[in-house]
Amino acid sequence: MTDASRLTPGPAVTTGEHRRTAWSNWSGAVRGIADRLLAPGTTDQLREIVLDDTARAHGISVVGSGHSYANLVAPSGRTLIDLREHRGVVAVDPAAMTVTVKSGTTMRELNRELAAAGFALPNQSAIDEQTVAGAVATATHGSSPRQGTLSSHVVAARILTADGQVRTITQDDPELDGVRVHLGCLGVVLDLTFTIVPGHRLRKVVLRRSLPDVLAGLDEFREVHFGGFWWYPHTSQAIVWKAAPTNEPPTPSPGPPGALLSALCNNSWPPRAAGAAHYAAALAAGRGGAQVMRCDEALLHHLPPPVQGTEYSVPFERAADAIRALVREVRRGGLRVCAPVDVRFTAADTAWLSPSRQATTCHIGVTHPATARDPQRWVAPLRAVDSVLWEFEGRPHWAKVHSRTGQELAARYPEWDRFQDLRRAWDPDGVFLGSHLRELFER
Ligand SMILES: Cc1cc2nc3c(=O)[nH]c(=O)nc-3n(C[C@H](O)[C@H](O)[C@H](O)COP(=O)(O)OP(=O)(O)OC[C@H]3O[C@@H](n4cnc5c(N)ncnc54)[C@H](O)[C@@H]3O)c2cc1C
């Protein structure tokens, strides 16, 4: 892309306009009044914004689909750049088995374009609303112990840094492992190149088992192509799912609608009532049977109503004990963990800030209904979960809420200082560092 090439077909933007604009994330818990929200149409316009004195003084954040629970965008008072019209596949290279895609493309759009061309990404997250740059920013993972995070599938990136330069980072550059999980603070990602695999279908099987039984045999999840389970809190029930490639034709869903399960599970009822609802939901979900679907669609979960969430990645070897400790905490404290606890697995990768760096990890995700008016209702339960999982060598998901300090995290990330050096080299004034990231990186 040349300097003057268009980023989007949208309206031209001048950097002089300051129209205070409200922005909030998907759950509504992160909100603020931005100084302005801009959708630049060309790389030159983008560079103009990044070099603008006022924008630099108050800070700049790029927004994706806003599906992070953590305050990564930190909208208040800053210039927000929305690249969601900068989307589409740039090129599929069947010889190299790669796809290059514009940063504002959603995962859903990318998956559809790849499927139409006979390809797929090697792994998928539970939703596909995110932009590709947003997903990669936070080491978004999928559901396979044989595959790394989405960030690990990036083989090249183009990024406009705070000095206005466009840098192309490829597999020959040591910085690639830094850029893979960029947290939005290295610059504006313009496009990304991912490895791809031939398109295929998955046969997904869902069944109900007791949680103690699942935890006793957790090693079975080392071998699955894709899989995981949900523990239904306030019960001893787990719903296990596994998916493997198949040539069978697609089949309709045999299970109960996700919306029904969601209504039974996403509540903040007292433990006894929640337990009864969860038990009924587990019985219904456990009748799910088998279904054959396009690979990316098979790995999607039903999108819950707005929730807040915390998630930790713990080494596979510690996972069963970590979940047992969580169960004890829920029983002991009557902790109002409402939605089913989502457990999945990811292969080790090499990204400097990946929670799965150099260890096959088990992701343990807990959500709670988001109540913007009374945040304390979700803060306390999620903080209790955070305390339990931290003790099992856990690393929190960058996009979810946690209460860890930069110092604590630095001790869990051997390449923390290397990322800091890269960030300071590319953005010495901290233009892309919002309040949450500033607390982590500069205290
Ligand atoms: C219901 C739900 C399900 C989820 N499921 C999973 C899951 O299965 N696995 C998992 O690991 N995570 C999951 N997540 C987390 C989600 O993948 C991350 O929050 C992801 O970062 C969201 O992408 P986004 O496009 O919404 O980015 P945003 O939340 O808008 O932004 C995230 C970060 O990316 C930066 N950014 C965005 N675009 C650019 C760009 N072009 N250049 C530079 N920086 C940029 C932002 O500044 C910010 O720092 C889930 C979240 C929700 C709400």
The ligand as a Tripos MOL2 file, in Angstrom:
@<TRIPOS>MOLECULE
LIG
   53    58     1     0     0
SMALL
NO_CHARGES

@<TRIPOS>ATOM
      1 C1        -18.4500  -12.7810   24.1940 C.3       1 LIG1
      2 C2        -16.9470  -12.7840   24.0520 C.ar      1 LIG1
      3 C3        -16.2960  -13.9600   23.6880 C.ar      1 LIG1
      4 C4        -14.8960  -13.9910   23.5770 C.ar      1 LIG1
      5 N1        -14.2770  -15.1680   23.2430 N.ar      1 LIG1
      6 C5        -12.9400  -15.2340   23.2750 C.ar      1 LIG1
      7 C6        -12.2490  -16.4670   22.9990 C.ar      1 LIG1
      8 O1        -12.8480  -17.4770   22.6300 O.2       1 LIG1
      9 N2        -10.9050  -16.4840   23.1330 N.ar      1 LIG1
     10 C7        -10.2070  -15.3860   23.5330 C.ar      1 LIG1
     11 O2         -9.0000  -15.4930   23.7250 O.2       1 LIG1
     12 N3        -10.8190  -14.1980   23.7160 N.ar      1 LIG1
     13 C8        -12.1480  -14.0970   23.5900 C.ar      1 LIG1
     14 N4        -12.7620  -12.8890   23.7840 N.ar      1 LIG1
     15 C9        -11.9190  -11.6790   23.9180 C.3       1 LIG1
     16 C10       -11.7410  -10.9880   22.5520 C.3       1 LIG1
     17 O3        -11.2410  -11.8790   21.5860 O.3       1 LIG1
     18 C11       -10.7520   -9.8140   22.7270 C.3       1 LIG1
     19 O4        -11.2910   -8.9190   23.6380 O.3       1 LIG1
     20 C12       -10.4000   -9.0930   21.4380 C.3       1 LIG1
     21 O5         -9.3100   -8.2680   21.7230 O.3       1 LIG1
     22 C13       -11.5560   -8.2410   20.9320 C.3       1 LIG1
     23 O6        -11.2590   -7.6920   19.6610 O.3       1 LIG1
     24 P1        -11.9110   -6.3030   19.2210 P.3       1 LIG1
     25 O7        -11.8190   -6.1810   17.7380 O.co2     1 LIG1
     26 O8        -13.2240   -6.1440   19.8370 O.co2     1 LIG1
     27 O9        -10.8570   -5.2720   19.8470 O.3       1 LIG1
     28 P2        -11.0830   -4.1340   20.9360 P.3       1 LIG1
     29 O10       -11.5920   -4.7390   22.1740 O.co2     1 LIG1
     30 O11       -11.8370   -3.0000   20.3360 O.co2     1 LIG1
     31 O12        -9.5600   -3.6750   21.1410 O.3       1 LIG1
     32 C14        -8.6280   -4.5670   21.7240 C.3       1 LIG1
     33 C15        -7.2360   -3.9620   21.6150 C.3       1 LIG1
     34 O13        -6.8190   -3.9610   20.2500 O.3       1 LIG1
     35 C16        -6.3780   -2.6680   19.8760 C.3       1 LIG1
     36 N5         -6.6170   -2.5160   18.4320 N.ar      1 LIG1
     37 C17        -7.7330   -2.8260   17.7470 C.ar      1 LIG1
     38 N6         -7.5180   -2.5980   16.4250 N.ar      1 LIG1
     39 C18        -6.2460   -2.1220   16.2840 C.ar      1 LIG1
     40 C19        -5.4450   -1.7160   15.1860 C.ar      1 LIG1
     41 N7         -5.8910   -1.7420   13.9290 N.pl3     1 LIG1
     42 N8         -4.1880   -1.2830   15.4490 N.ar      1 LIG1
     43 C20        -3.7110   -1.2520   16.7160 C.ar      1 LIG1
     44 N9         -4.4280   -1.6310   17.7750 N.ar      1 LIG1
     45 C21        -5.6780   -2.0680   17.5700 C.ar      1 LIG1
     46 C22        -7.1730   -1.7250   20.7600 C.3       1 LIG1
     47 O14        -6.5440   -0.4650   20.8760 O.3       1 LIG1
     48 C23        -7.1590   -2.4930   22.0680 C.3       1 LIG1
     49 O15        -5.9370   -2.3180   22.7290 O.3       1 LIG1
     50 C24       -14.1430  -12.8130   23.8430 C.ar      1 LIG1
     51 C25       -14.7960  -11.6140   24.1650 C.ar      1 LIG1
     52 C26       -16.1960  -11.5980   24.2590 C.ar      1 LIG1
     53 C27       -16.8840  -10.3010   24.5870 C.3       1 LIG1
@<TRIPOS>BOND
     1     1     2 1
     2     2     3 ar
     3     2    52 ar
     4     3     4 ar
     5     4     5 ar
     6     4    50 ar
     7     5     6 ar
     8     6     7 ar
     9     6    13 1
    10     7     8 2
    11     7     9 ar
    12     9    10 ar
    13    10    11 2
    14    10    12 ar
    15    12    13 ar
    16    13    14 ar
    17    14    15 1
    18    14    50 ar
    19    15    16 1
    20    16    17 1
    21    16    18 1
    22    18    19 1
    23    18    20 1
    24    20    21 1
    25    20    22 1
    26    22    23 1
    27    23    24 1
    28    24    25 2
    29    24    26 1
    30    24    27 1
    31    27    28 1
    32    28    29 2
    33    28    30 1
    34    28    31 1
    35    31    32 1
    36    32    33 1
    37    33    34 1
    38    33    48 1
    39    34    35 1
    40    35    36 1
    41    35    46 1
    42    36    37 ar
    43    36    45 ar
    44    37    38 ar
    45    38    39 ar
    46    39    40 ar
    47    39    45 ar
    48    40    41 1
    49    40    42 ar
    50    42    43 ar
    51    43    44 ar
    52    44    45 ar
    53    46    47 1
    54    46    48 1
    55    48    49 1
    56    50    51 ar
    57    51    52 ar
    58    52    53 1
@<TRIPOS>SUBSTRUCTURE
     1 LIG1         1 GROUP 0 **** ****
